[in-house]
Amino acid sequence: MGTICRRAFLLGVLVLCFSNYGQSAFERQRIQVLPWNPGGTGITNAFVYNPTRLANITGYGVAFGYTRMFNQKALQSGYLYSGIPMSFGTVGLGVDFFGNEQYLESEYMAGIARSWNDNGSFGLLVRIFSLDIRNYGRANAFAVDMGTTWWITQTLAWELAYGNITHSAIGRSKEPLPQQIFSAVEYHPIENLNTKFAVIHDLRYPVRYAAGVGYAPIPLLEFAIMLSTEPVQAQLGTIISWKLIHVQYTVTTHPVLPVTHRFGLVLGF
């Protein structure tokens, strides 16, 4: 019982810290996605921010990830994403989780995206949310995201996505799920350099800004850095690639809490 109480207390303290910095409820804090595209896909971006990124996938593959937020075991999360190119577009399937045996959030996702000519793409993602709190019960909800990408030139692109266009809520209290607008400009000044500036607005909280740079000095190695606001955070990451295997590691700072470590593995694409 003592262990359970300590974990519940820890989760409560950290959730209060999230709220003080304007983080989205469905208590998870979204970790900024670095401006890189392992395997040329950007599959993690597709499931987190903009489903149109699925259209970049031209081969089969899967992506795994594990995060220990603020280096706390009680706040671990993970994901499994896959992309399947079809004649009518690219289909994506994904699942992720956040929490522990006392408090667990899960998402099950299915999406589709299609490109037209070389000018842009459109994507749609369906999410099923599940919230399970021990001794309190379980609640489920359904939401839809949509997004588009337009290539203004061969090196300059603009993204726009709207998360939870269904205005969904969860639980008996009808707690609103995050309703997020994501807009970003991506620029490739040279082939192995990628820059990105994004505006992220959960409609219940202040606007967040993020800017990052990804650079691959050699084909097997890529580095990236991103800075963001609300709260002020820095994220550093690297990818080591060999053929169709891409190993990722990122570390994210926080102005009050310990750093967050994130590990990822992309196979295929």
Backbone as JSON, one array per atom type, in Angstrom:
{
  "sequence": "MGTICRRAFLLGVLVLCFSNYGQSAFERQRIQVLPWNPGGTGITNAFVYNPTRLANITGYGVAFGYTRMFNQKALQSGYLYSGIPMSFGTVGLGVDFFGNEQYLESEYMAGIARSWNDNGSFGLLVRIFSLDIRNYGRANAFAVDMGTTWWITQTLAWELAYGNITHSAIGRSKEPLPQQIFSAVEYHPIENLNTKFAVIHDLRYPVRYAAGVGYAPIPLLEFAIMLSTEPVQAQLGTIISWKLIHVQYTVTTHPVLPVTHRFGLVLGF",
  "N": [[0.82, -1.2, 0.0], [2.02, 1.19, 0.73], [3.78, 1.68, -1.4], [1.99, 2.09, -3.54], [0.66, 4.4, -2.69], [2.79, 6.23, -2.67], [3.41, 6.33, -5.41], [1.03, 7.33, -6.47], [1.0, 9.84, -5.23], [3.33, 10.97, -6.38], [2.59, 11.07, -9.1], [0.49, 12.89, -8.94], [1.81, 15.25, -8.08], [3.5, 15.78, -10.28], [1.65, 16.12, -12.34], [0.45, 18.47, -11.48], [2.61, 20.17, -11.87], [2.72, 20.09, -14.67], [0.32, 21.42, -15.31], [0.84, 23.97, -14.4], [2.45, 24.91, -16.36], [0.93, 25.1, -18.62], [0.25, 22.68, -20.0], [-1.25, 20.13, -22.06], [-4.27, 18.43, -21.15], [-5.54, 15.11, -20.7], [-3.63, 13.61, -19.34], [-1.04, 13.59, -20.39], [2.11, 14.97, -21.39], [2.98, 16.23, -24.43], [5.84, 15.35, -26.12], [8.09, 17.33, -27.86], [8.48, 16.88, -31.35], [11.33, 16.27, -33.13], [12.93, 18.03, -35.91], [13.38, 15.94, -37.97], [13.51, 13.2, -40.32], [13.52, 10.09, -40.1], [14.49, 7.58, -42.28], [13.25, 9.02, -44.21], [10.56, 9.51, -43.75], [9.14, 10.65, -41.51], [7.35, 9.48, -39.69], [6.7, 9.5, -36.95], [5.96, 12.15, -36.5], [3.61, 12.09, -37.98], [1.72, 10.67, -36.45], [1.67, 12.13, -34.11], [1.33, 14.92, -34.65], [0.58, 15.69, -37.41], [-1.31, 14.02, -39.66], [-0.93, 13.92, -42.42], [1.69, 13.39, -42.96], [1.97, 10.69, -43.3], [1.8, 10.25, -45.99], [4.36, 10.4, -46.98], [5.48, 7.94, -46.81], [6.81, 5.28, -48.53], [7.45, 2.64, -48.43], [7.11, -0.47, -46.57], [7.05, -0.54, -42.98], [7.93, -0.21, -39.45], [7.75, 1.61, -36.35], [9.15, 1.95, -33.16], [9.0, 3.14, -29.78], [10.16, 4.42, -26.62], [9.71, 6.19, -23.63], [10.79, 7.74, -20.66], [9.4, 9.89, -18.73], [10.77, 12.75, -17.28], [12.54, 11.15, -16.04], [11.18, 9.32, -14.43], [9.84, 6.32, -13.37], [7.14, 5.87, -12.96], [5.99, 7.47, -14.82], [6.14, 6.53, -17.46], [6.13, 6.0, -21.02], [5.16, 4.73, -24.25], [5.27, 3.69, -27.74], [3.97, 2.23, -30.77], [4.14, 2.35, -34.12], [3.04, 2.0, -37.5], [3.42, 1.88, -41.08], [1.76, 1.48, -44.18], [1.97, 1.33, -47.48], [-0.46, 1.77, -50.02], [-2.44, 1.3, -53.04], [-4.28, 3.37, -53.16], [-3.35, 5.24, -51.39], [-1.49, 5.9, -48.35], [-1.68, 3.84, -45.54], [-1.85, 4.1, -42.04], [-1.19, 2.63, -38.88], [-1.41, 2.66, -35.36], [-0.43, 2.56, -31.87], [-0.27, 3.82, -28.57], [0.89, 4.48, -25.19], [0.64, 5.81, -21.85], [1.7, 6.2, -18.51], [1.08, 4.12, -15.64], [0.48, 1.16, -13.6], [-1.5, 2.15, -11.96], [-2.61, 4.42, -13.1], [-3.5, 4.81, -16.34], [-3.18, 5.82, -19.65], [-4.24, 5.26, -22.96], [-3.94, 5.12, -26.51], [-5.42, 4.29, -29.6], [-4.87, 4.12, -33.0], [-5.76, 4.87, -36.39], [-5.04, 5.74, -39.68], [-5.03, 7.56, -42.82], [-3.38, 8.78, -45.71], [-2.83, 10.76, -48.63], [-1.04, 11.69, -51.52], [-1.03, 14.27, -54.02], [0.0, 14.81, -57.3], [3.04, 16.56, -57.25], [2.64, 18.45, -55.42], [1.43, 18.48, -52.87], [-0.23, 17.0, -49.97], [-2.83, 15.18, -48.23], [-4.24, 14.22, -45.11], [-5.9, 11.98, -42.8], [-6.78, 11.04, -39.53], [-7.95, 8.7, -37.22], [-8.67, 8.45, -33.83], [-8.87, 6.44, -30.93], [-9.4, 6.9, -27.63], [-8.43, 5.73, -24.41], [-8.9, 5.68, -20.98], [-7.8, 4.55, -17.92], [-8.23, 4.2, -14.58], [-7.21, 2.85, -11.62], [-9.47, 1.38, -9.35], [-11.34, 3.3, -9.89], [-12.35, 3.07, -12.46], [-12.98, 2.87, -16.05], [-12.78, 4.88, -19.01], [-13.75, 5.83, -22.33], [-13.14, 7.37, -25.54], [-13.65, 9.0, -28.72], [-12.01, 10.45, -31.5], [-11.13, 12.67, -34.23], [-8.48, 13.58, -36.37], [-7.14, 15.88, -38.78], [-5.12, 16.86, -41.59], [-2.88, 18.76, -43.74], [-0.32, 19.16, -46.23], [1.56, 21.44, -48.09], [3.7, 21.87, -50.79], [5.46, 24.57, -51.46], [7.7, 25.34, -52.89], [10.35, 23.29, -54.24], [11.93, 23.05, -52.04], [10.67, 24.21, -49.9], [8.06, 23.93, -47.61], [4.68, 23.96, -46.33], [2.77, 23.18, -43.49], [-0.4, 22.26, -42.13], [-2.53, 21.36, -39.54], [-5.31, 19.98, -37.76], [-6.19, 18.91, -34.71], [-8.49, 16.71, -33.18], [-11.02, 17.43, -34.43], [-13.56, 16.74, -33.99], [-14.34, 17.69, -31.56], [-14.22, 16.18, -29.18], [-14.85, 14.67, -25.93], [-14.07, 13.16, -22.71], [-15.04, 10.67, -20.27], [-17.4, 10.73, -17.47], [-17.61, 13.31, -16.59], [-17.22, 14.68, -18.87], [-14.72, 15.71, -19.76], [-12.88, 17.84, -21.79], [-11.01, 16.67, -24.55], [-7.64, 17.29, -25.76], [-7.65, 19.9, -28.11], [-6.18, 20.73, -30.86], [-4.32, 22.99, -32.87], [-1.99, 22.86, -35.42], [0.64, 24.32, -37.07], [3.19, 24.64, -39.45], [6.32, 25.58, -40.94], [8.6, 24.28, -43.17], [11.93, 24.07, -44.25], [14.42, 23.29, -46.57], [17.46, 24.16, -47.04], [19.8, 23.03, -48.06], [20.61, 19.69, -49.19], [21.15, 17.93, -46.99], [20.34, 19.32, -44.75], [17.83, 20.42, -42.59], [15.34, 22.63, -41.66], [12.91, 23.92, -39.34], [9.98, 25.62, -38.32], [7.44, 25.94, -35.98], [4.04, 26.48, -34.95], [2.03, 25.78, -32.27], [-1.08, 25.19, -30.96], [-3.0, 24.39, -28.42], [-6.32, 24.82, -27.86], [-7.15, 25.56, -25.36], [-5.09, 26.67, -23.99], [-2.09, 28.79, -23.75], [-0.42, 29.83, -26.8], [2.09, 27.8, -28.28], [5.47, 27.88, -29.36], [7.89, 26.56, -31.59], [11.14, 25.83, -32.77], [13.51, 24.37, -34.91], [16.48, 22.54, -35.97], [17.79, 20.14, -38.17], [20.53, 18.1, -39.02], [22.54, 16.2, -41.18], [25.61, 15.07, -41.24], [26.85, 12.91, -42.44], [25.51, 10.12, -44.33], [24.86, 8.11, -42.48], [24.43, 9.25, -40.03], [22.7, 11.56, -38.01], [21.95, 14.72, -36.54], [19.98, 16.72, -34.3], [18.34, 19.67, -33.06], [15.99, 21.32, -31.01], [14.1, 24.1, -29.9], [11.6, 25.26, -27.69], [8.56, 26.86, -26.47], [6.42, 27.47, -23.56], [6.25, 25.07, -21.63], [9.52, 26.74, -21.53], [11.75, 24.87, -23.31], [14.41, 22.66, -24.29], [15.41, 20.39, -26.8], [17.49, 17.77, -27.66], [18.87, 15.57, -30.05], [19.8, 12.46, -31.7], [20.31, 10.37, -34.57], [21.24, 7.2, -35.57], [21.89, 5.41, -38.41], [21.58, 2.45, -40.37], [21.38, 0.93, -43.3], [18.11, -0.12, -43.45], [17.59, 0.39, -40.81], [17.07, 2.5, -38.11], [18.19, 4.09, -35.34], [17.19, 5.97, -32.61], [17.81, 8.6, -30.28], [16.83, 10.89, -27.82], [16.98, 13.78, -25.69], [15.21, 15.78, -23.44], [14.83, 18.91, -21.96], [13.56, 20.56, -18.96], [12.23, 23.4, -17.26], [11.88, 23.09, -14.51], [11.58, 20.37, -13.7], [13.28, 17.1, -13.78], [15.36, 15.94, -16.6], [14.02, 14.45, -19.63], [14.27, 11.31, -21.12], [14.34, 9.71, -24.25], [13.85, 6.94, -26.35], [14.07, 5.46, -29.56], [13.2, 3.32, -32.35], [13.31, 2.7, -35.7], [12.24, 0.63, -38.26], [12.61, -0.39, -41.51], [10.83, 1.16, -44.27]],
  "CA": [[0.0, 0.0, 0.0], [2.89, 2.34, 0.77], [4.29, 1.93, -2.75], [0.89, 2.64, -4.33], [0.44, 5.79, -2.24], [3.9, 7.06, -3.13], [3.28, 6.53, -6.86], [-0.1, 8.22, -6.71], [1.43, 11.18, -4.84], [4.27, 11.45, -7.38], [1.85, 11.42, -10.3], [-0.26, 14.11, -8.67], [2.73, 16.39, -8.06], [3.97, 16.06, -11.64], [0.52, 16.66, -13.11], [0.33, 19.88, -11.08], [3.68, 20.9, -12.56], [2.3, 20.24, -16.06], [-0.73, 22.43, -15.44], [1.44, 25.28, -14.19], [3.13, 25.32, -17.58], [0.0, 25.12, -19.74], [0.29, 21.46, -20.79], [-2.55, 19.57, -22.41], [-4.81, 17.35, -20.35], [-5.37, 13.68, -21.0], [-2.54, 14.25, -18.6], [0.26, 13.46, -21.02], [2.81, 16.1, -22.0], [3.51, 15.85, -25.73], [7.24, 15.67, -26.31], [8.3, 17.92, -29.17], [9.06, 16.01, -32.37], [12.45, 16.96, -33.76], [12.78, 18.2, -37.36], [14.09, 14.94, -38.75], [12.64, 12.22, -40.97], [14.26, 8.83, -40.25], [13.98, 6.81, -43.41], [12.55, 9.91, -45.12], [9.12, 9.34, -43.57], [8.5, 11.49, -40.51], [6.17, 8.75, -39.24], [6.32, 9.93, -35.6], [5.2, 13.4, -36.68], [2.28, 11.78, -38.54], [0.8, 10.23, -35.4], [1.63, 13.1, -33.02], [0.9, 16.26, -35.04], [-0.03, 15.91, -38.72], [-1.43, 12.72, -40.34], [-0.53, 13.96, -43.82], [3.05, 12.87, -43.07], [1.91, 9.31, -43.75], [1.95, 10.21, -47.45], [5.77, 10.3, -47.33], [5.92, 6.56, -46.69], [6.75, 4.55, -49.8], [7.73, 1.23, -48.17], [6.58, -0.98, -45.31], [7.94, -0.36, -41.85], [7.37, 0.01, -38.11], [8.54, 2.46, -35.46], [8.93, 1.71, -31.74], [9.59, 4.18, -28.95], [9.96, 4.35, -25.17], [10.07, 7.42, -22.94], [10.61, 7.84, -19.21], [9.29, 11.33, -18.53], [11.44, 13.3, -16.11], [13.28, 10.03, -15.46], [10.33, 8.71, -13.42], [9.26, 5.08, -13.86], [5.68, 5.97, -12.92], [5.55, 8.3, -15.94], [6.7, 5.98, -18.68], [5.24, 5.94, -22.17], [5.72, 4.02, -25.39], [4.42, 3.69, -28.93], [4.24, 1.35, -31.91], [3.51, 2.92, -35.31], [3.36, 1.3, -38.73], [2.95, 2.48, -42.32], [1.52, 0.48, -45.22], [1.59, 1.99, -48.74], [-1.48, 1.09, -50.81], [-2.66, 1.95, -54.32], [-5.12, 4.55, -52.95], [-2.74, 6.1, -50.4], [-0.74, 5.19, -47.31], [-2.44, 3.55, -44.33], [-1.04, 4.05, -40.84], [-1.79, 2.05, -37.68], [-0.56, 2.96, -34.22], [-0.91, 2.46, -30.5], [0.69, 4.32, -27.6], [0.4, 4.45, -23.81], [1.32, 6.67, -20.89], [1.27, 5.99, -17.13], [1.51, 2.95, -14.88], [-0.64, 0.26, -13.27], [-2.53, 2.89, -11.23], [-3.22, 5.4, -13.99], [-3.01, 4.45, -17.66], [-3.81, 6.37, -20.85], [-3.89, 4.53, -24.17], [-4.54, 5.59, -27.76], [-5.36, 3.36, -30.74], [-5.0, 5.06, -34.12], [-5.73, 4.41, -37.77], [-5.08, 6.92, -40.53], [-4.74, 7.43, -44.25], [-2.93, 10.02, -46.34], [-2.63, 10.62, -50.07], [-0.4, 12.8, -52.21], [-1.48, 14.55, -55.39], [1.11, 15.35, -58.06], [4.17, 16.81, -56.33], [2.3, 19.73, -54.78], [1.02, 18.38, -51.48], [-0.89, 15.78, -49.51], [-3.9, 15.35, -47.25], [-4.31, 13.05, -44.25], [-6.98, 11.86, -41.81], [-6.41, 10.09, -38.48], [-8.98, 8.39, -36.23], [-8.09, 8.07, -32.54], [-9.71, 5.94, -29.83], [-8.74, 7.14, -26.36], [-8.87, 4.91, -23.28], [-8.35, 6.13, -19.7], [-8.07, 3.52, -16.92], [-7.73, 4.56, -13.25], [-7.52, 1.74, -10.72], [-10.51, 1.6, -8.34], [-12.29, 4.31, -10.36], [-12.99, 2.62, -13.67], [-12.4, 3.15, -17.37], [-13.57, 5.71, -19.91], [-13.27, 5.81, -23.7], [-13.59, 8.48, -26.38], [-13.32, 8.89, -30.14], [-11.71, 11.75, -32.06], [-10.59, 12.65, -35.59], [-7.53, 14.63, -36.74], [-6.93, 16.02, -40.21], [-4.02, 17.76, -41.89], [-2.44, 18.88, -45.12], [1.0, 19.72, -46.49], [1.7, 22.04, -49.42], [5.07, 22.21, -51.18], [5.46, 25.85, -52.16], [8.77, 25.09, -53.85], [10.93, 21.98, -53.99], [12.66, 23.07, -50.76], [9.88, 24.92, -48.9], [6.74, 23.32, -47.42], [3.83, 24.48, -45.25], [1.88, 22.17, -42.92], [-1.5, 22.71, -41.28], [-3.29, 20.22, -39.02], [-6.29, 20.27, -36.7], [-6.43, 17.73, -33.9], [-9.79, 16.62, -32.51], [-12.02, 18.26, -35.11], [-14.87, 16.28, -33.5], [-14.59, 18.33, -30.25], [-14.54, 15.06, -28.29], [-14.57, 14.75, -24.49], [-13.96, 11.83, -22.13], [-15.49, 10.5, -18.91], [-18.72, 11.22, -17.09], [-17.55, 14.77, -16.45], [-17.04, 15.24, -20.22], [-13.49, 16.49, -19.8], [-12.49, 17.98, -23.19], [-9.71, 16.2, -25.0], [-6.91, 18.37, -26.41], [-8.08, 20.33, -29.44], [-4.92, 21.38, -31.17], [-4.0, 23.46, -34.21], [-0.56, 22.76, -35.66], [1.06, 24.92, -38.33], [4.66, 24.64, -39.49], [7.03, 25.83, -42.19], [9.81, 23.47, -43.24], [12.79, 24.56, -45.33], [15.63, 22.52, -46.79], [18.38, 25.0, -47.82], [20.64, 22.07, -48.77], [20.02, 18.35, -49.12], [21.31, 17.27, -45.7], [19.98, 20.25, -43.69], [16.39, 20.59, -42.5], [14.94, 23.59, -40.63], [11.47, 23.91, -39.14], [9.38, 26.51, -37.33], [6.06, 25.47, -35.78], [3.13, 27.1, -33.98], [1.18, 24.71, -31.75], [-2.04, 25.85, -30.09], [-4.13, 23.74, -27.77], [-7.22, 25.97, -27.76], [-7.4, 25.91, -23.96], [-3.87, 27.15, -23.37], [-1.33, 29.74, -24.58], [0.23, 29.32, -28.01], [3.47, 27.33, -28.13], [6.3, 28.06, -30.55], [9.03, 25.66, -31.62], [12.03, 25.99, -33.92], [14.56, 23.36, -34.83], [17.38, 22.28, -37.1], [18.33, 18.8, -38.27], [21.68, 18.1, -39.93], [23.16, 14.89, -41.38], [26.95, 15.25, -41.82], [27.05, 11.74, -43.3], [24.22, 9.42, -44.44], [24.61, 7.2, -41.36], [24.35, 9.97, -38.77], [21.95, 12.81, -38.05], [21.78, 15.42, -35.28], [18.91, 17.7, -34.35], [18.08, 20.45, -31.86], [14.75, 22.09, -31.08], [13.75, 24.93, -28.76], [10.16, 25.51, -27.68], [8.03, 27.65, -25.36], [5.23, 26.99, -22.83], [7.33, 25.84, -21.02], [10.75, 26.84, -22.3], [12.42, 23.57, -23.3], [15.35, 22.33, -25.37], [15.47, 18.97, -27.1], [18.64, 17.37, -28.45], [18.69, 14.19, -30.48], [20.65, 11.91, -32.74], [19.87, 9.15, -35.22], [22.26, 6.38, -36.22], [21.19, 4.61, -39.41], [22.3, 1.44, -41.13], [20.41, 0.38, -44.25], [16.74, 0.22, -43.09], [17.5, 0.45, -39.35], [17.35, 3.84, -37.61], [18.15, 4.12, -33.87], [17.04, 7.35, -32.18], [17.88, 8.96, -28.85], [16.63, 12.33, -27.56], [16.88, 14.23, -24.32], [14.42, 17.01, -23.38], [14.96, 19.59, -20.68], [12.38, 21.2, -18.38], [12.75, 24.44, -16.36], [11.73, 22.72, -13.1], [11.68, 18.93, -13.48], [14.44, 16.46, -14.41], [15.31, 15.75, -18.04], [13.3, 13.3, -20.16], [15.03, 10.52, -22.09], [13.45, 9.03, -25.19], [14.53, 6.02, -27.25], [13.22, 5.05, -30.68], [13.75, 2.42, -33.34], [12.52, 2.65, -36.93], [12.66, -0.48, -39.12], [11.96, -0.4, -42.81], [10.6, 2.39, -45.03]],
  "C": [[0.86, 1.25, 0.0], [3.42, 2.7, -0.6], [3.24, 2.58, -3.62], [0.65, 4.1, -3.97], [1.55, 6.71, -2.74], [3.79, 7.35, -4.62], [2.13, 7.47, -7.18], [0.26, 9.66, -6.36], [2.36, 11.78, -5.88], [3.55, 11.88, -8.64], [1.09, 12.71, -10.11], [0.62, 15.35, -8.69], [3.17, 16.77, -9.46], [2.86, 16.6, -12.51], [0.28, 18.12, -12.76], [1.4, 20.71, -11.76], [3.32, 21.1, -14.02], [1.32, 21.39, -16.2], [-0.18, 23.83, -15.23], [2.12, 25.8, -15.44], [2.24, 25.14, -18.8], [0.01, 23.86, -20.58], [-1.11, 20.9, -20.97], [-2.97, 18.5, -21.42], [-5.03, 16.15, -21.25], [-3.93, 13.48, -20.61], [-1.19, 14.24, -19.28], [0.81, 14.78, -21.55], [3.39, 15.63, -23.32], [4.96, 16.3, -25.85], [7.42, 16.21, -27.73], [8.95, 16.92, -30.12], [10.13, 16.78, -33.13], [12.28, 17.04, -35.27], [13.66, 17.24, -38.14], [13.08, 13.95, -39.31], [13.41, 10.91, -41.15], [13.65, 7.98, -41.36], [13.22, 7.67, -44.39], [11.06, 9.93, -44.93], [8.48, 10.36, -42.64], [7.3, 10.82, -39.9], [5.75, 9.17, -37.83], [5.54, 11.22, -35.65], [3.78, 13.12, -37.15], [1.29, 11.42, -37.45], [0.67, 11.24, -34.26], [0.99, 14.41, -33.45], [0.1, 16.31, -36.33], [-0.11, 14.6, -39.5], [-1.02, 12.74, -41.8], [0.89, 13.44, -44.04], [3.07, 11.4, -43.48], [2.15, 9.2, -45.25], [3.4, 10.09, -47.88], [6.26, 8.86, -47.37], [5.74, 5.83, -48.02], [7.07, 3.07, -49.64], [7.17, 0.82, -46.83], [7.58, -0.74, -44.18], [7.19, -0.16, -40.55], [8.31, 0.9, -37.33], [8.14, 2.16, -34.02], [9.54, 2.86, -30.96], [9.26, 3.97, -27.48], [10.48, 5.63, -24.55], [9.85, 7.26, -21.45], [10.61, 9.32, -18.87], [9.9, 11.75, -17.21], [12.17, 12.22, -15.32], [12.52, 9.34, -14.33], [9.65, 7.47, -14.01], [7.75, 5.14, -13.9], [5.13, 6.77, -14.08], [6.18, 7.82, -17.24], [5.66, 5.96, -19.8], [5.95, 5.21, -23.3], [4.77, 4.05, -26.56], [4.88, 2.63, -29.91], [3.45, 1.89, -33.08], [3.92, 2.11, -36.53], [2.78, 2.05, -39.92], [2.86, 1.44, -43.41], [1.1, 1.22, -46.49], [0.61, 1.13, -49.53], [-1.67, 1.87, -52.12], [-3.43, 3.26, -54.18], [-4.54, 5.54, -51.95], [-1.95, 5.27, -49.41], [-1.59, 5.06, -46.05], [-1.48, 3.48, -43.15], [-1.82, 3.48, -39.67], [-0.85, 2.31, -36.51], [-1.24, 2.75, -32.89], [0.15, 3.08, -29.6], [0.06, 4.33, -26.22], [1.21, 5.43, -22.99], [0.8, 6.33, -19.5], [1.86, 4.74, -16.51], [0.3, 2.12, -14.51], [-1.76, 0.96, -12.5], [-3.31, 3.83, -12.13], [-2.64, 5.17, -15.38], [-3.85, 5.09, -18.75], [-3.33, 5.56, -22.05], [-4.59, 5.18, -25.36], [-4.34, 4.53, -28.84], [-5.73, 4.18, -31.97], [-4.98, 4.34, -35.46], [-5.89, 5.63, -38.67], [-4.8, 6.59, -41.98], [-4.32, 8.79, -44.79], [-2.64, 9.74, -47.82], [-1.99, 11.88, -50.63], [-1.07, 13.03, -53.56], [-0.37, 15.32, -56.11], [2.33, 15.48, -57.15], [3.9, 18.05, -55.49], [1.93, 19.62, -53.31], [0.35, 17.07, -51.17], [-1.94, 16.14, -48.48], [-3.99, 14.07, -46.43], [-5.43, 13.14, -43.23], [-6.59, 10.78, -40.82], [-7.55, 9.94, -37.49], [-8.3, 7.89, -34.96], [-9.18, 7.52, -31.61], [-8.91, 6.08, -28.55], [-9.31, 6.21, -25.29], [-8.15, 5.4, -22.03], [-8.77, 5.15, -18.62], [-7.41, 3.94, -15.61], [-8.17, 3.48, -12.27], [-8.47, 2.19, -9.61], [-11.5, 2.7, -8.71], [-13.0, 3.91, -11.65], [-12.28, 3.07, -14.93], [-13.35, 4.01, -18.18], [-12.93, 5.68, -21.29], [-13.82, 7.01, -24.47], [-13.04, 8.28, -27.79], [-13.07, 10.29, -30.68], [-11.09, 11.58, -33.45], [-9.65, 13.84, -35.77], [-7.46, 14.71, -38.26], [-5.81, 17.01, -40.45], [-3.67, 17.77, -43.35], [-1.03, 19.45, -45.16], [1.05, 20.23, -47.92], [3.16, 22.35, -49.66], [5.03, 23.46, -52.04], [6.53, 25.86, -53.24], [9.32, 23.7, -53.55], [11.65, 21.91, -52.65], [11.87, 23.71, -49.62], [8.47, 24.33, -48.82], [6.02, 23.98, -46.26], [2.86, 23.39, -44.82], [0.79, 22.85, -42.1], [-2.3, 21.5, -40.85], [-4.19, 20.68, -37.89], [-6.57, 18.97, -35.97], [-7.75, 17.8, -33.17], [-10.81, 17.58, -33.13], [-13.43, 17.88, -34.67], [-15.24, 16.89, -32.15], [-14.93, 17.29, -29.18], [-14.15, 15.34, -26.85], [-14.56, 13.32, -23.94], [-14.48, 11.82, -20.7], [-16.88, 11.06, -18.65], [-18.76, 12.73, -16.96], [-17.36, 15.47, -17.79], [-15.84, 16.19, -20.25], [-13.01, 16.61, -21.26], [-11.11, 17.39, -23.47], [-8.98, 17.36, -25.69], [-7.42, 18.63, -27.82], [-6.98, 21.25, -29.95], [-4.81, 21.76, -32.63], [-2.48, 23.48, -34.35], [-0.25, 23.35, -37.03], [2.58, 25.03, -38.34], [5.15, 24.95, -40.89], [8.34, 25.05, -42.13], [10.63, 23.89, -44.46], [14.07, 23.74, -45.38], [16.6, 23.36, -47.65], [19.38, 24.18, -48.62], [20.12, 20.68, -48.46], [20.08, 17.74, -47.73], [21.02, 18.19, -44.51], [18.48, 20.54, -43.74], [16.08, 21.57, -41.37], [13.42, 23.62, -40.54], [11.07, 24.92, -38.06], [7.9, 26.15, -37.21], [5.35, 26.33, -34.74], [2.12, 26.04, -33.57], [0.23, 25.33, -30.73], [-3.12, 24.88, -29.65], [-5.09, 24.88, -27.4], [-7.52, 26.39, -26.33], [-6.22, 26.61, -23.3], [-3.13, 28.15, -24.27], [-0.69, 29.05, -25.78], [1.67, 28.91, -27.69], [4.2, 27.52, -29.45], [7.49, 27.1, -30.45], [9.83, 25.89, -32.89], [13.17, 24.99, -33.78], [15.34, 23.22, -36.11], [17.83, 20.83, -37.03], [19.42, 18.77, -39.33], [22.29, 16.7, -39.98], [24.52, 15.08, -42.02], [27.35, 14.11, -42.75], [25.74, 10.97, -43.33], [23.88, 8.56, -43.23], [24.31, 7.92, -40.05], [23.6, 11.28, -38.94], [21.84, 13.38, -36.63], [20.64, 16.43, -35.42], [18.81, 18.41, -33.01], [16.79, 21.22, -32.07], [14.56, 22.86, -29.78], [12.26, 25.24, -28.84], [9.77, 26.3, -26.44], [6.86, 26.93, -24.71], [5.3, 25.51, -22.48], [8.53, 25.94, -21.94], [11.51, 25.52, -22.17], [13.4, 23.49, -24.47], [15.34, 20.82, -25.55], [16.64, 18.71, -28.03], [18.47, 15.91, -28.83], [19.69, 13.78, -31.54], [20.02, 10.65, -33.3], [21.09, 8.48, -35.84], [21.53, 5.41, -37.14], [22.13, 3.6, -40.06], [21.28, 0.7, -41.99], [19.01, 0.82, -43.84], [16.51, 0.26, -41.58], [17.92, 1.84, -38.89], [17.14, 3.86, -36.09], [18.15, 5.58, -33.43], [17.24, 7.48, -30.67], [17.69, 10.47, -28.73], [16.59, 12.58, -26.06], [16.19, 15.59, -24.33], [14.54, 17.62, -22.0], [13.61, 20.11, -20.2], [12.87, 22.24, -17.38], [12.69, 24.07, -14.89], [12.07, 21.26, -12.85], [12.92, 18.34, -14.14], [14.26, 16.27, -15.92], [14.53, 14.49, -18.39], [14.15, 12.63, -21.22], [14.04, 9.74, -22.96], [14.27, 8.19, -26.16], [13.56, 5.59, -28.35], [13.96, 4.15, -31.64], [12.81, 2.38, -34.53], [13.1, 1.55, -37.82], [11.89, -0.41, -40.42], [11.86, 0.98, -43.42], [11.72, 2.61, -46.04]]
}
